[in-house]
């Protein structure tokens, strides 16, 4: 009778995603509950997993202090965009998967007792792409910080502008940058935290404009992808290109902070970066970000100082001309209707006798003088 050996199940390579997570760096299987206790940082290699918006807010803010604002903002389909499926269907699927209305959440809270305005992006919502809603929330957060004089914190995690909204998504770059420039000119601090990944239009706009730029370890940060960059310059890229440590070594970032120390680092910075009081705010030209030296205004003021407001009429080629009717000399600048100034002395007559009572020569004498000058021979040209 044949012996029946027990069958062994093959080892499964797939694990339930709600129980285990495979580290992409060291390929270690990590239990999710244990991973959440260490703030989703691999205990073996230190890889920082991506965080949702709710987890990021719970990590940075005091417990129970966050108040969300503008939660009802939602993307529409202004272009009627359809790729593999319509744009509204993609938005609905992302909302169902993440529980968010869009890729950004903003509101107010406290960090170690200090009130702050904060905006957090979630990469799980369509890759954290920036559409009209994301740009509007970042702008509203900056404007609220400007009015309330609160420090602003923005945590970026995005693949760039949202292609389904076209130019409307690209407009958010200029809008958010303008709001942050008004914030900077009035002395309200802005701290930017760049997480994995921060690329595209978000990197090219508000993500790198912080008074202090922080980043998590080994975060992907850049505008275009490494393959596109290598093809553009036709050279091999250095090791660690577009990673946070590489950018820190080249002076693009201020600090690379471990996730466990991020809250204490931002709280320390907020102790040094205090908003300028309202009475100490600058004048309107400085608030608008205009330069202190304005060439047109400078030249206008200079012209007013050099040239009088009512300049006198310029003299003619002859500084004075002879008035034949009165026989006296009148200045070219003498107004019409006023008596001429005192006549200058007249030379003696040809026979040596001076004119009687210092009177002016007669018109006939003047005419003879002009005739003599006209009949005089011209001087010979100089011959070298």
C-alpha positions in Angstrom: 0.0 0.0 0.0 1.6 3.3 -1.0 2.5 5.8 1.6 0.7 9.1 1.1 3.0 11.9 2.1 1.5 15.2 3.4 1.4 18.0 0.9 3.1 21.2 1.9 1.7 24.5 0.8 4.0 26.7 -1.2 5.2 29.8 0.6 3.2 32.8 -0.3 4.9 35.8 -1.6 1.9 38.0 -1.2 0.8 39.1 2.2 -2.4 40.9 3.2 -1.8 44.6 2.7 -3.7 45.5 5.9 -1.3 43.4 8.0 2.1 43.5 6.5 4.2 46.1 4.5 7.3 45.3 2.5 10.1 47.9 2.9 11.2 49.0 -0.6 14.7 49.7 0.6 15.7 46.6 2.6 12.8 44.4 1.5 12.0 43.4 5.1 8.4 42.5 5.9 7.1 44.9 8.6 4.0 44.4 10.7 1.7 47.4 10.2 0.8 47.9 13.8 4.5 48.0 14.7 5.3 50.3 11.8 2.6 52.8 12.9 4.2 52.9 16.4 7.5 54.1 14.9 5.8 56.7 12.7 6.0 54.5 9.6 9.8 54.5 9.6 11.5 51.2 8.9 13.4 50.2 12.0 16.0 48.3 9.9 17.1 50.8 7.3 15.4 54.0 8.3 13.3 54.3 5.2 10.5 56.9 5.5 7.2 55.7 4.2 4.7 58.1 2.9 2.1 59.5 5.3 -1.5 60.4 4.8 -2.7 63.9 5.5 -4.4 62.8 8.8 -1.3 61.0 10.0 0.9 64.0 9.2 -1.4 66.4 11.1 -1.4 64.1 14.1 2.4 63.9 13.9 3.0 67.7 13.9 0.1 69.3 15.8 -1.0 69.1 19.4 -3.7 66.5 19.9 -7.2 67.7 19.2 -6.2 71.2 18.2 -6.6 71.0 14.4 -9.6 72.8 12.9 -10.0 72.3 9.2 -11.0 75.2 6.9 -12.6 75.2 3.5 -13.3 71.5 3.7 -16.0 71.7 1.0 -13.8 72.8 -1.9 -13.9 70.2 -4.6 -12.5 70.0 -8.1 -14.8 70.3 -11.1 -14.3 69.3 -14.7 -13.8 72.6 -16.6 -12.2 71.0 -19.7 -14.3 67.9 -20.0 -11.0 65.9 -19.9 -11.1 62.2 -20.7 -8.1 59.8 -20.9 -8.7 56.2 -20.0 -11.7 57.4 -18.0 -13.4 60.7 -17.4 -11.8 63.1 -14.9 -14.8 63.2 -12.5 -14.6 59.4 -12.2 -10.9 59.7 -11.2 -11.7 62.3 -8.6 -14.5 60.2 -7.2 -12.3 57.1 -7.0 -9.6 59.1 -5.2 -12.1 60.5 -2.8 -13.4 57.0 -2.0 -9.8 55.7 -1.5 -8.5 58.5 0.8 -11.6 60.0 2.4 -10.5 63.5 1.2 -12.1 66.0 -1.1 -8.8 66.8 -2.7 -5.1 66.4 -2.4 -4.6 69.1 0.2 -6.0 69.9 3.7 -5.5 73.2 5.5 -6.5 74.6 8.8 -5.3 75.9 12.1 -3.9 74.3 15.2 -1.2 74.6 17.8 2.3 73.2 18.0 3.6 73.1 21.6 1.0 75.7 22.4 1.9 78.1 19.6 -0.9 78.8 17.1 -0.1 78.0 13.5 -1.7 77.8 10.1 -0.9 74.5 8.3 -1.5 73.0 4.9 -0.7 69.3 4.3 -0.7 67.4 1.0 -1.6 63.8 0.5 0.2 61.8 -2.2 -2.5 59.1 -2.1 -5.0 61.5 -3.8 -4.1 61.3 -7.5 -0.4 61.5 -6.7 -0.8 64.7 -4.7 -1.3 66.6 -8.0 -1.9 70.3 -7.8 -5.2 71.4 -9.3 -7.3 74.5 -8.7 -8.4 73.3 -5.3 -4.8 72.6 -4.0 -3.6 76.0 -5.2 -6.6 77.7 -3.7 -6.1 76.1 -0.3 -2.4 77.0 -0.2 -3.3 80.6 -1.2 -6.0 80.8 1.5 -3.7 79.5 4.1 -1.1 82.1 3.2 -3.8 84.9 3.2 -5.1 83.8 6.6 -1.6 83.7 8.0 -1.1 87.3 6.7 -4.3 88.6 8.3 -3.9 86.8 11.7 -0.1 87.1 11.8 0.3 83.3 12.3 3.3 81.3 11.2 2.6 79.1 8.1 3.6 75.5 7.7 3.2 73.7 4.4 4.0 70.0 4.0 4.4 69.1 0.3 4.0 65.7 -1.3 3.2 65.9 -4.9 4.0 64.7 -8.4 3.3 68.1 -10.0 0.5 70.0 -11.6 -2.7 68.2 -12.4 -2.8 67.5 -16.2 -6.6 67.1 -16.3 -7.1 70.8 -15.5 -4.5 72.1 -18.0 -3.7 75.8 -17.8 -6.0 76.2 -14.7 -3.6 74.0 -12.8 -0.5 75.9 -14.1 -2.1 79.2 -12.9 -1.9 78.0 -9.3 1.9 78.4 -9.4 1.7 82.2 -9.9 -1.3 82.6 -7.5 0.4 80.7 -4.6 3.7 82.4 -5.1 2.1 85.9 -5.1 0.4 85.1 -1.8 3.6 83.9 -0.2 5.5 87.0 -1.4 2.9 89.2 0.4 3.5 87.0 3.5 7.2 87.4 3.3 7.2 91.2 2.8 5.2 91.7 6.0 7.5 89.5 8.1 5.3 86.4 8.8 7.4 83.2 8.8 6.8 80.4 6.4 8.3 76.9 7.0 8.3 74.5 4.1 8.6 70.7 4.7 9.4 68.7 1.6 8.5 65.0 1.9 8.8 62.1 -0.6 8.1 63.0 -3.4 8.0 66.8 -4.1 8.3 67.3 -7.8 7.0 69.2 -10.8 4.9 72.4 -10.4 4.8 72.2 -6.6 8.5 72.1 -6.5 8.7 75.0 -8.9 6.4 77.2 -6.9 5.6 77.3 -3.2 7.5 74.3 -1.9 10.9 75.9 -2.1 10.0 79.4 -1.0 10.1 78.9 2.7 12.1 81.0 5.1 13.4 77.6 6.2 13.2 74.6 3.9 13.2 71.2 5.7 13.1 67.8 4.1 12.8 64.2 5.3 15.7 61.7 4.6 16.0 60.3 1.1 13.1 62.2 -0.2 12.8 62.6 -3.9 12.9 66.4 -4.7 13.2 67.9 -8.1 11.4 69.4 -11.1 11.8 66.9 -13.9 12.7 63.2 -13.6 16.2 61.9 -13.5 15.9 60.2 -16.9 14.7 63.5 -18.5 17.5 65.5 -16.8 20.1 63.0 -17.9 18.9 63.1 -21.5 18.8 66.9 -21.5 22.4 67.4 -20.4 23.6 64.2 -22.1 25.6 63.2 -19.0 25.5 60.6 -16.3 23.9 61.9 -13.1 25.8 61.7 -9.9 24.9 59.3 -7.2 21.9 60.4 -5.0 20.8 63.0 -7.6 17.5 64.7 -6.6 17.6 63.2 -3.1 17.3 65.4 0.0 20.8 64.6 1.2 22.2 65.6 -2.3 20.3 68.9 -2.2 21.4 69.6 1.3 25.0 69.2 0.4 24.6 71.7 -2.5 22.9 74.3 -0.3 19.3 73.9 -1.6 17.9 72.8 1.7 18.5 74.1 5.2 18.1 70.8 7.1 17.4 67.1 6.6 15.4 66.0 9.6 14.4 62.6 10.7 10.7 62.2 11.1 10.9 61.5 14.8 12.6 64.9 15.3 10.6 66.9 12.8 8.0 68.3 15.3 10.7 69.4 17.8 12.7 71.0 15.0 9.8 73.1 13.7 8.8 74.1 17.2 12.4 75.3 17.8 12.3 77.3 14.6 9.0 78.9 15.6 10.6 80.1 18.8 13.1 82.1 16.7 10.9 83.1 13.8 8.3 85.4 15.3 5.8 87.4 13.1 6.5 91.1 12.9 3.9 93.0 14.9 1.4 95.0 12.9 2.7 98.4 14.1 6.2 97.3 12.9 5.0 96.5 9.4 6.7 98.1 6.5 5.3 100.8 4.2 3.1 99.9 1.3 5.9 99.8 -1.4 7.8 97.3 0.7 4.7 95.2 1.3 4.2 94.9 -2.4 7.7 93.7 -2.8 8.8 96.7 -4.9 12.5 97.6 -5.0 13.7 100.4 -2.7 15.3 102.3 -5.7 12.9 103.3 -8.4 14.7 104.8 -11.5 11.7 106.7 -12.9 10.8 108.3 -9.6 14.5 109.2 -9.0 14.9 110.9 -12.4 11.6 112.8 -12.0 12.6 114.2 -8.6 16.0 115.1 -10.0 14.5 116.9 -12.9 12.2 118.9 -10.6 15.2 120.0 -8.5 17.5 120.9 -11.4 14.9 122.7 -13.6 12.5 125.2 -12.0 8.7 124.7 -12.3 8.3 128.0 -14.4 11.6 128.4 -16.3 12.3 131.7 -18.0 12.4 131.8 -21.8 15.8 130.9 -23.2 17.9 133.7 -24.7 18.3 134.0 -28.4 21.6 133.7 -30.3 22.3 137.3 -29.5 22.3 138.1 -25.8 21.2 141.6 -26.6 20.1 143.4 -29.7 19.9 147.0 -30.7 16.5 148.7 -30.6 16.6 151.0 -33.6 13.4 152.8 -32.6 14.8 154.0 -29.3 18.5 153.8 -30.1 19.1 151.7 -27.0 20.1 148.1 -26.2 17.4 145.8 -24.9 18.0 142.4 -23.4 16.6 139.5 -25.2 14.9 138.4 -21.9 13.3 141.7 -21.2 9.5 141.3 -21.2 7.5 143.3 -23.8 5.9 146.4 -22.4 8.5 147.2 -19.8 11.0 150.0 -20.1 14.4 148.9 -21.5 17.3 148.9 -19.1 19.9 151.6 -19.0 21.7 152.0 -22.3 25.4 151.0 -22.4 28.0 153.6 -23.1 28.5 154.5 -26.7 32.0 154.9 -28.2 33.2 158.3 -29.4 32.6 159.7 -32.9 35.2 159.0 -35.6 36.6 162.6 -35.2 37.3 161.9 -31.6 34.5 164.0 -30.1 32.2 162.2 -27.7 28.5 162.2 -28.3 26.6 165.0 -26.6 25.0 164.2 -23.2 25.9 160.5 -23.7 23.1 160.1 -26.1 22.9 157.1 -28.4 24.0 157.3 -32.0 21.5 158.1 -34.6 20.0 155.5 -36.9 22.0 156.9 -39.7 25.2 156.3 -37.8 24.1 152.8 -37.0 23.4 152.1 -40.6 26.8 153.5 -41.7 28.5 151.2 -39.2 26.7 148.2 -40.5 27.7 149.2 -44.1 31.3 149.5 -43.1 31.2 146.1 -41.5 29.6 144.6 -44.7 32.2 146.3 -47.0 35.2 145.1 -44.9 37.3 142.5 -46.6 37.0 139.0 -45.3 40.1 137.6 -43.5 42.3 135.3 -45.6 42.1 131.7 -44.8 44.9 130.3 -42.7 47.4 128.5 -44.8 49.3 125.8 -43.2 
